[in-house]
Amino acid sequence: MSVFADLVQHLADLLQPLFGATAAAAAIVLFTALVRLLVHPLSRAAARGQKARTRLQPKIAELRKKHAKNPEKLQKAVLALHAEEKVSPLSGCLPSLLQLPAFFLLYHLFSSTTIGGRTNELLTHRLFAAPLGDRWTDALGGAGMFGGAGLVYVGLFVLVAAVAAFNYRRTKAMTAAGATVPVAGGEQLPGLGAMSKVMPFMSFFTLFTVAVVPLAAALYVVTSTTWSAVERAVLYR
């Protein structure tokens, strides 16, 4: 943790001439961008995998018809099809999973009053009027929603809501397209059921995350979510 704290502090020192008092917040945004660049090759692979899985949907629908009364055979047949086409059903999860350690590091770093036996000086840094170690409830308990710190969170919520709305429209369109893929016999491929109904709303859960974690971790989430929206718009076009 001490090494990570030093890394954030060094980044903040480098950015100090450009961003002044908000240098630590800028360092977190830069750190998030570096993490996303590192996992970008996996995101590209996930996009290729998603497109391949979409192409396989008619074949999977046929397997469902063929093995409707034998779930075990259906599972083996679907796995064999994925292996034959060199498509991993889990490839889409890897970019998100590999980002979790970075998020938890930031969460613990800005939730700890001491690091390596020393006072955590990073907690003195702010994003405008909001301390990076505070949460939304701290802003509400101070000057309220429209105080300096509260307005920082209002800005973050507006950005997250805009990104979530964009993701909602894209996911809704993608699931609708996937639900109408034709299969043999003139039937239509069934949609993803309950999952397809829930997926368009997943981005809105980010609002809850931003509200309950330290501001530094919230910055990571907002930056990563915005990056993902742009990245997916390019890779899945």
C-alpha positions in Angstrom: 0.0 0.0 0.0 2.9 2.4 0.8 4.3 1.8 -2.7 0.9 2.6 -4.3 0.5 5.7 -2.2 4.0 6.9 -3.3 3.0 6.3 -6.9 -0.1 8.4 -6.6 1.8 11.1 -4.8 4.5 11.2 -7.5 1.9 11.4 -10.2 0.3 14.3 -8.3 3.6 16.1 -8.0 4.2 15.8 -11.7 0.8 17.2 -12.5 1.0 20.0 -9.9 2.1 22.7 -12.3 -0.8 22.0 -14.6 -3.6 21.2 -12.1 -2.6 22.9 -8.9 -4.7 21.9 -5.9 -6.6 19.2 -7.9 -3.3 17.5 -9.0 -4.1 14.4 -7.0 -7.5 14.0 -8.6 -5.9 14.4 -12.0 -3.4 11.8 -11.0 -6.2 9.4 -10.2 -7.8 10.1 -13.6 -4.4 9.5 -15.3 -3.8 6.3 -13.3 -7.3 5.0 -14.4 -6.4 5.8 -18.1 -3.2 3.9 -17.7 -5.0 0.9 -16.3 -7.5 1.0 -19.1 -4.7 1.2 -21.7 -3.2 -1.9 -20.2 -6.4 -3.9 -20.4 -7.4 -2.5 -23.8 -6.0 -5.5 -25.7 -8.3 -7.7 -23.7 -11.2 -5.4 -24.4 -10.5 -5.7 -28.1 -10.4 -9.5 -27.7 -13.7 -9.4 -25.8 -15.3 -7.4 -28.6 -14.2 -9.9 -31.1 -15.5 -12.7 -28.9 -18.9 -10.9 -28.5 -19.2 -10.6 -32.3 -18.3 -14.3 -32.7 -20.9 -15.3 -30.1 -23.5 -13.3 -31.9 -22.7 -15.2 -35.1 -23.1 -18.4 -33.2 -26.6 -17.7 -31.9 -28.5 -19.4 -34.7 -26.4 -22.6 -34.2 -26.9 -22.5 -30.5 -30.7 -22.1 -31.1 -30.6 -25.2 -33.1 -28.7 -27.1 -30.4 -31.4 -25.9 -27.9 -34.1 -27.4 -30.1 -32.1 -30.6 -30.6 -31.3 -31.2 -26.9 -34.4 -29.5 -25.4 -35.0 -32.5 -23.1 -31.4 -33.1 -22.2 -29.7 -30.0 -20.5 -26.5 -31.9 -19.9 -26.0 -32.7 -23.6 -27.0 -29.2 -24.5 -24.3 -27.8 -22.2 -21.7 -30.1 -23.7 -22.7 -29.3 -27.2 -22.6 -25.5 -26.6 -19.2 -25.8 -25.0 -17.9 -27.9 -27.9 -19.2 -25.3 -30.4 -17.4 -22.5 -28.5 -14.2 -24.6 -28.5 -14.5 -25.4 -32.2 -15.0 -21.7 -33.1 -12.3 -20.7 -30.5 -14.7 -18.5 -28.6 -14.5 -18.1 -24.9 -17.9 -17.4 -23.1 -15.9 -15.6 -20.3 -13.7 -13.4 -22.4 -16.0 -10.4 -21.9 -15.6 -10.5 -18.1 -11.8 -10.3 -18.1 -11.3 -6.5 -18.6 -13.7 -5.8 -15.7 -12.2 -8.4 -13.4 -8.6 -7.2 -14.0 -9.6 -3.6 -13.0 -10.9 -4.7 -9.7 -7.5 -4.7 -7.9 -6.8 -1.1 -9.0 -10.3 0.0 -7.7 -9.8 -1.7 -4.3 -6.3 -0.3 -3.9 -7.7 3.2 -4.4 -10.6 2.4 -2.1 -8.4 1.2 0.7 -5.8 3.9 0.2 -8.3 6.7 0.6 -10.2 5.0 3.4 -7.1 4.6 5.6 -5.9 7.4 7.9 -2.4 5.9 8.1 -0.2 4.2 5.5 2.9 2.4 6.6 2.7 3.8 10.1 2.5 7.4 8.8 -0.3 9.8 8.4 -2.0 9.4 5.0 -1.3 12.8 3.5 -3.3 11.9 0.4 -6.4 12.5 2.4 -5.6 16.2 2.5 -6.0 16.5 -1.3 -9.2 17.6 -2.9 -11.2 17.8 -6.1 -12.2 21.5 -5.9 -14.0 21.7 -2.5 -14.4 18.0 -2.0 -11.8 16.0 -0.1 -10.7 12.8 -2.0 -11.2 10.7 1.1 -14.8 11.8 1.8 -18.0 10.3 0.6 -21.3 11.8 -0.6 -22.8 11.5 2.9 -19.9 13.7 4.2 -20.7 16.4 1.6 -24.4 16.2 2.6 -23.5 16.5 6.2 -21.4 19.6 5.5 -22.8 22.4 3.4 -25.4 20.2 1.8 -26.1 19.2 -1.8 -25.5 22.7 -3.1 -22.4 23.4 -1.1 -18.9 23.3 -2.7 -18.4 19.6 -2.0 -22.0 18.7 -2.8 -21.7 20.3 -6.2 -18.7 18.2 -7.1 -20.9 15.1 -6.5 -23.7 16.7 -8.5 -21.3 17.0 -11.4 -20.2 13.4 -11.1 -23.8 12.1 -10.9 -24.8 14.1 -14.0 -21.8 12.6 -15.9 -22.5 9.1 -14.8 -26.2 9.5 -15.6 -25.3 10.7 -19.1 -23.0 7.8 -19.7 -25.5 5.4 -18.3 -28.2 6.7 -20.6 -25.9 6.3 -23.5 -25.0 2.7 -22.5 -28.7 2.0 -21.9 -29.7 3.0 -25.5 -26.8 1.0 -27.0 -27.4 -2.1 -24.9 -31.1 -1.9 -25.6 -30.5 -1.7 -29.3 -27.9 -4.6 -29.2 -30.2 -6.9 -27.2 -33.1 -6.1 -29.5 -31.0 -7.0 -32.5 -29.9 -10.2 -30.9 -33.4 -11.2 -30.1 -34.5 -11.2 -33.7 -31.7 -13.3 -35.3 -33.4 -15.8 -37.7 -32.8 -19.5 -37.3 -33.6 -22.5 -39.3 -37.3 -23.3 -39.8 -38.2 -19.6 -40.0 -38.3 -19.2 -36.2 -36.7 -16.3 -34.3 -33.9 -16.8 -31.9 -35.2 -16.2 -28.3 -33.9 -13.1 -26.5 -31.7 -13.4 -23.5 -34.7 -13.5 -21.2 -34.4 -11.9 -17.9 -30.7 -11.0 -18.5 -31.6 -9.0 -21.6 -34.1 -7.0 -19.5 -31.6 -6.3 -16.8 -28.5 -5.5 -18.8 -29.6 -2.1 -20.2 -30.0 -0.9 -16.6 -26.6 -2.1 -15.3 -24.8 1.2 -16.0 -27.2 3.0 -13.7 -25.8 0.9 -10.7 -22.6 3.0 -11.1 -24.6 5.9 -9.5 -24.9 3.9 -6.3 -21.2 3.0 -6.3 -20.2 6.7 -6.7 -22.4 7.6 -3.8 -21.0 5.2 -1.3 -17.2 5.0 -1.9 -14.5 7.6 -1.2 -14.3 10.3 -3.8 -11.0 9.1 -5.1 -12.5 5.6 -5.8 -15.6 7.3 -7.3 -13.3 9.2 -9.7 -11.8 5.9 -10.8 -15.3 4.5 -11.4 -16.5 7.5 -13.3 -13.4 7.7 -15.5 -13.4 4.0 -16.2 -17.1 3.9 -17.0 -16.8 6.9 -19.4 -13.8 5.2 -21.0 -15.8 1.9 -21.4 -18.7 3.7 -23.1 -16.4 5.3 -25.7 -14.4 2.1 -26.1 -17.5 0.0 -26.6 -19.0 2.5 -29.1 -15.8 2.2 -31.2 -15.2 -1.6 -30.8 -18.8 -2.7 -31.2 -19.8 -0.4 -34.1 
